[in-house]
Amino acid sequence: MDKVPYYAVILAGGKGERFWPLSTSKRPKQLLDLVGDNALIAQAVDRIAELMPADHVFVVTNAELVEATRAVLPGVPEGNIIGEPMGRDTAAAVALGCALVEHRDPDAAFCILTADQVMGDLPVFRQTLQDALALALREPVLITMGIRPAHPDTGFGYIHAGDVHAAEGKTEFAKVVNFEEKPNLARAREFVADGHYFWNSGMFIWSVPTLKHELERFCSPLVCLMDAIRPHIGQDTFAEVLKKRFQDLSKISIDYALMEKADNILMAEGAFAWDDVGSWPALEKHFDADEDGNTRIGNTEVLDGYGNILVSRDRLTACIGVKDLIVVQADGVTLVCPKDRAQDIKQLVKILHERGDCEAWL
């Protein structure tokens, strides 16, 4: 497996604020075992172990989370877990990952994965990813992975797939017409009914030469970043040079910087179960509810309550006569929130930061 020309870069810099108070800045979502028996990021590494050796896996996280990330990924070489000195969104993280891969193999193909997704049908996922890597190694294309929507969802961006480009292995690849922002419900229903729109999974596959060429066309400062830091990878000077270069970058996502501008984008259709576990209601898909529709995790009790999500791992949390609530107890903090307001938890966390006296719980 040592000669496999494939690599993976796992982005693990998210804050997971919609899972507060269980997810905090020191222990964000990707380090939690929200679904499954180990941390989400460990699951992300495990599911690609059959495709590439552990030393072909790079993790890009926040500088302050490097040690905690290494602790949950003992099989990944310490030098492969890199901390960004400051957040500059996903375009900078992708460029950093590309430089790390290029330092090892300038002709390799690699995938961009995220640390906080949950997947089923893993043999199908691995086959799809392997087919995409093989195509990216052979053709100068940028590949995104789309998931056929199971229902109209306003929480995901969508990919508009056009004509079939090729079939590689068992995977069908289509030309991408355009990307759509998160829609309202009516628009999401139109997308699902159309049949040519797919959820944007945030997973990408390309070769080092192709990505560099496209970044040079549309976002050349990122290529300058790569060229500046590459000679310092593995050296004592790396952190200093990375910080100097990062602080001069604008914050921009890889979607805006590149994917919405390039004209050689393909979509691989992912026919496997997928969930980005974006907020507390997502847990209802992964845990069996009780006879009253309550999803209960940890030490909880409910009397005459229906359709609630209860999470309390350290203490007993009990509810009476409530419906469709999220109730989470963690580290001395209790959150109570209607399920349909789950997206507002991020705004609440922002308010608590602004208060200035809540940092111990954030």
C-alpha positions in Angstrom: 0.0 0.0 0.0 3.0 2.3 0.4 3.1 3.1 -3.3 -0.6 4.1 -3.5 -0.7 7.5 -5.3 -3.6 8.7 -3.3 -3.8 10.9 -0.3 -6.5 12.5 1.9 -6.7 15.8 3.6 -9.3 16.0 6.4 -10.5 19.4 7.3 -11.1 19.5 11.1 -11.2 23.2 12.0 -14.9 23.6 12.6 -16.2 24.9 15.9 -19.4 22.9 16.0 -21.3 25.7 17.7 -24.7 24.3 16.9 -23.9 21.4 19.2 -23.2 23.7 22.2 -23.0 23.1 25.1 -21.6 19.6 24.5 -19.3 21.0 21.7 -17.0 23.8 22.8 -14.0 25.6 21.5 -11.7 23.2 23.4 -13.7 20.1 22.5 -15.5 20.8 19.2 -17.9 18.5 17.5 -15.3 16.5 15.5 -13.7 15.4 18.8 -16.9 14.1 20.2 -18.5 10.6 19.9 -21.9 12.1 19.0 -22.7 9.1 16.8 -20.8 5.9 17.1 -18.2 4.6 19.5 -15.4 7.0 18.8 -14.8 10.6 17.8 -16.2 11.7 14.5 -12.8 12.6 13.2 -11.5 9.1 14.1 -14.4 7.6 12.1 -13.4 9.8 9.2 -9.9 8.3 9.2 -11.0 4.8 9.8 -13.4 4.7 6.8 -10.6 5.4 4.3 -8.0 3.0 5.9 -8.6 0.4 3.2 -7.7 3.0 0.5 -4.5 4.4 1.8 -2.0 4.0 4.6 -2.2 6.3 7.6 0.8 8.3 6.7 -1.0 9.4 3.5 -3.7 11.1 5.7 -3.2 14.7 6.7 -5.5 16.5 9.1 -5.8 20.3 9.1 -7.2 21.7 12.3 -6.8 24.8 14.5 -3.4 25.3 16.2 -5.0 25.1 19.6 -6.6 21.7 18.8 -3.5 19.9 17.5 -2.7 18.0 20.7 -6.4 17.0 21.3 -6.7 15.8 17.7 -3.5 13.8 18.0 -4.9 12.2 21.1 -7.9 10.7 19.3 -5.8 9.8 16.2 -3.0 7.7 17.5 -2.5 5.9 14.2 -1.9 9.1 12.2 1.7 10.3 12.3 2.0 13.4 14.5 3.6 15.4 11.8 0.6 14.8 9.6 -1.7 16.8 11.9 -1.2 20.4 11.2 -2.6 23.4 13.0 -3.7 26.6 11.2 -2.4 29.7 13.1 -5.7 31.5 12.4 -9.0 30.7 10.6 -9.0 31.7 6.9 -11.9 29.5 5.8 -11.7 26.4 3.6 -9.8 27.8 0.6 -6.6 28.4 2.7 -7.0 25.0 4.4 -7.3 23.2 1.0 -4.2 25.0 -0.3 -2.3 24.1 2.9 -3.4 20.5 2.4 -2.3 20.5 -1.2 1.2 21.8 -0.3 1.5 18.9 2.2 0.6 16.4 -0.4 2.8 18.0 -3.1 5.7 17.8 -0.7 5.3 14.0 -0.7 4.2 13.4 -4.3 3.8 16.3 -6.8 1.7 14.1 -9.1 -0.6 12.5 -6.6 -4.4 12.6 -6.5 -6.0 13.5 -3.2 -9.4 14.0 -1.6 -10.7 16.7 0.7 -12.9 15.2 3.4 -14.4 16.7 6.5 -14.1 15.6 10.1 -17.7 15.7 11.2 -19.7 13.7 8.7 -21.4 10.3 9.3 -21.8 7.7 6.5 -23.3 4.4 6.0 -22.9 1.8 3.2 -19.1 2.2 3.6 -18.1 -0.2 0.9 -20.1 2.0 -1.6 -18.4 5.1 -0.2 -15.0 3.7 -0.5 -15.7 2.5 -4.1 -17.0 5.9 -5.1 -14.0 7.6 -3.6 -11.5 5.2 -5.2 -13.2 5.7 -8.6 -13.0 9.5 -8.2 -9.3 9.4 -7.2 -8.5 7.2 -10.3 -10.4 9.6 -12.6 -8.7 12.6 -11.1 -5.3 11.0 -11.5 -6.0 10.5 -15.2 -7.9 13.6 -16.2 -7.5 17.3 -15.4 -10.8 17.7 -13.6 -12.1 19.0 -10.3 -14.5 16.5 -8.8 -17.1 17.2 -6.2 -19.2 14.5 -4.5 -23.0 14.8 -4.7 -25.6 12.9 -2.7 -29.0 12.3 -4.1 -31.4 14.1 -1.8 -33.6 11.9 0.4 -36.0 14.8 1.0 -36.2 18.6 0.5 -33.7 20.1 2.8 -32.9 23.8 3.3 -29.8 23.1 5.3 -27.6 22.0 2.4 -26.3 23.6 -0.8 -27.1 21.8 -4.0 -25.2 20.7 -7.1 -27.0 20.9 -10.5 -25.7 17.9 -12.5 -25.8 17.9 -16.3 -24.7 15.5 -18.9 -22.9 12.2 -18.1 -19.2 12.6 -18.5 -17.9 9.1 -17.8 -18.4 5.9 -15.8 -15.3 4.9 -13.7 -15.6 1.6 -12.0 -19.1 1.5 -10.5 -19.4 5.3 -10.3 -21.1 7.7 -12.7 -19.7 11.1 -13.2 -21.7 14.1 -14.6 -20.7 17.5 -15.7 -21.6 20.2 -13.1 -23.9 22.9 -14.5 -23.8 25.1 -11.4 -24.0 25.2 -7.6 -27.0 26.4 -5.7 -26.9 28.1 -2.3 -29.1 26.7 0.5 -32.6 27.1 -0.8 -35.9 27.9 0.8 -38.3 25.0 1.2 -40.2 25.6 -2.0 -37.0 25.8 -4.0 -35.7 22.6 -2.3 -38.9 20.8 -3.3 -38.3 21.9 -6.9 -34.7 20.6 -6.8 -35.8 17.2 -5.5 -38.6 16.9 -8.0 -36.3 17.8 -10.9 -34.0 14.8 -10.2 -30.8 16.5 -11.4 -30.0 18.3 -8.1 -27.8 16.7 -5.4 -26.8 17.7 -1.9 -23.3 19.2 -1.9 -21.4 17.0 0.5 -18.3 19.3 0.7 -16.0 16.4 -0.4 -13.7 17.1 -3.3 -11.2 15.0 -5.3 -8.5 16.3 -7.7 -4.8 15.9 -8.5 -2.1 18.2 -7.2 -1.2 19.6 -10.7 -4.9 20.2 -11.7 -5.7 22.0 -8.4 -2.6 24.2 -8.6 -3.4 25.1 -12.2 -7.0 26.1 -11.4 -6.0 28.0 -8.2 -3.4 29.9 -10.3 -6.3 30.9 -12.7 -8.8 32.0 -10.0 -7.0 32.5 -6.7 -3.3 32.9 -7.2 -2.5 34.1 -3.6 -3.2 30.5 -2.6 -0.5 29.2 -4.9 1.9 31.8 -3.5 1.0 30.4 -0.1 1.8 26.8 -1.2 5.1 27.8 -2.8 6.2 29.7 0.2 5.5 27.1 2.8 6.4 23.9 0.9 10.2 24.2 1.5 9.6 24.5 5.2 7.4 21.5 5.7 8.9 19.3 8.3 11.3 22.0 9.4 11.5 24.1 12.6 10.7 27.2 10.5 7.3 25.9 9.2 5.0 27.3 11.9 6.6 30.7 11.7 6.3 30.9 7.9 2.8 29.5 7.9 1.6 32.1 10.4 3.2 35.0 8.4 1.6 33.8 5.1 -1.8 33.0 6.6 -2.3 36.4 8.2 -2.1 38.1 4.8 -4.8 35.9 3.3 -8.5 36.8 2.9 -11.2 34.6 4.4 -12.9 32.8 1.5 -14.3 29.3 1.0 -13.1 26.9 -1.6 -16.6 27.1 -3.1 -16.4 30.8 -3.8 -12.6 30.9 -4.5 -12.7 28.1 -7.1 -15.6 25.7 -7.5 -18.1 28.4 -8.6 -15.6 29.7 -11.2 -14.0 26.7 -12.8 -15.3 25.1 -15.9 -13.9 21.6 -15.6 -16.0 20.4 -12.6 -17.5 16.9 -12.4 -19.8 15.4 -9.9 -19.4 11.9 -8.6 -22.8 10.6 -7.5 -22.5 9.1 -4.0 -25.0 6.4 -3.6 -24.4 5.8 0.1 -26.0 7.1 3.3 -24.6 10.5 4.3 -25.3 13.0 7.0 -23.2 16.1 7.9 -24.6 16.0 11.4 -25.1 19.8 11.3 -27.2 20.3 14.5 -29.0 18.5 17.4 -32.0 17.4 15.3 -29.7 15.3 13.1 -29.2 12.9 16.0 -32.8 11.6 15.5 -31.6 9.9 12.4 -29.0 7.9 14.3 -30.6 6.9 17.5 -33.8 4.9 18.2 -36.6 6.9 19.8 -38.7 5.7 22.7 -42.4 4.9 22.3 -43.2 8.6 22.6 -40.7 9.7 20.0 -38.1 11.0 22.4 -34.5 10.6 21.4 -32.7 10.0 24.8 -28.9 9.9 25.2 -27.4 9.4 28.6 -29.1 9.6 32.0 -32.6 11.0 31.2 -36.2 10.5 32.1 -39.4 11.8 30.5 -43.0 11.9 31.8 -45.7 12.8 29.3 -43.2 14.2 26.9 -43.2 13.7 23.2 -40.7 14.2 20.3 -37.9 15.6 22.4 -34.1 15.3 22.1 -32.5 14.8 25.5 -28.8 14.6 26.0 -27.3 14.2 29.5 -24.2 12.1 29.9 -23.0 13.2 33.3 -26.1 14.0 35.4 -29.8 13.0 35.5 -32.0 15.3 33.4 -35.7 14.9 33.7 -38.6 16.5 31.8 -42.4 16.6 32.4 -45.0 17.5 29.8 -42.8 19.0 27.2 -42.9 18.5 23.5 -40.4 19.0 20.6 -37.6 20.4 22.7 -33.9 20.0 22.7 -32.6 19.6 26.2 -28.8 19.2 26.7 -26.9 19.1 29.9 -23.1 19.2 29.7 -20.3 20.5 32.0 -22.6 22.5 34.3 -24.6 24.1 31.4 -28.2 23.3 30.5 -29.6 24.3 27.1 -33.4 24.2 26.4 -34.4 25.0 22.9 -37.3 24.2 20.5 -36.2 21.8 17.8 -37.2 24.2 15.1 -34.8 26.8 16.6 -31.8 24.6 16.6 -30.0 26.7 14.0 -30.2 29.7 16.4 -27.9 28.1 18.9 -24.9 29.5 17.0 -26.4 33.0 17.5 -26.8 32.3 21.2 -23.1 31.3 21.5 -22.1 34.5 19.8 -24.1 36.5 22.4 -22.5 34.6 25.2 -19.1 35.4 23.8 -20.0 39.0 23.6 -21.0 38.9 27.3 -17.4 38.2 28.2 -18.1 36.2 31.3 -19.0 32.9 29.8 -15.7 31.8 28.2 -15.3 28.8 30.7 -18.4 27.2 29.1 -17.7 28.1 25.4 
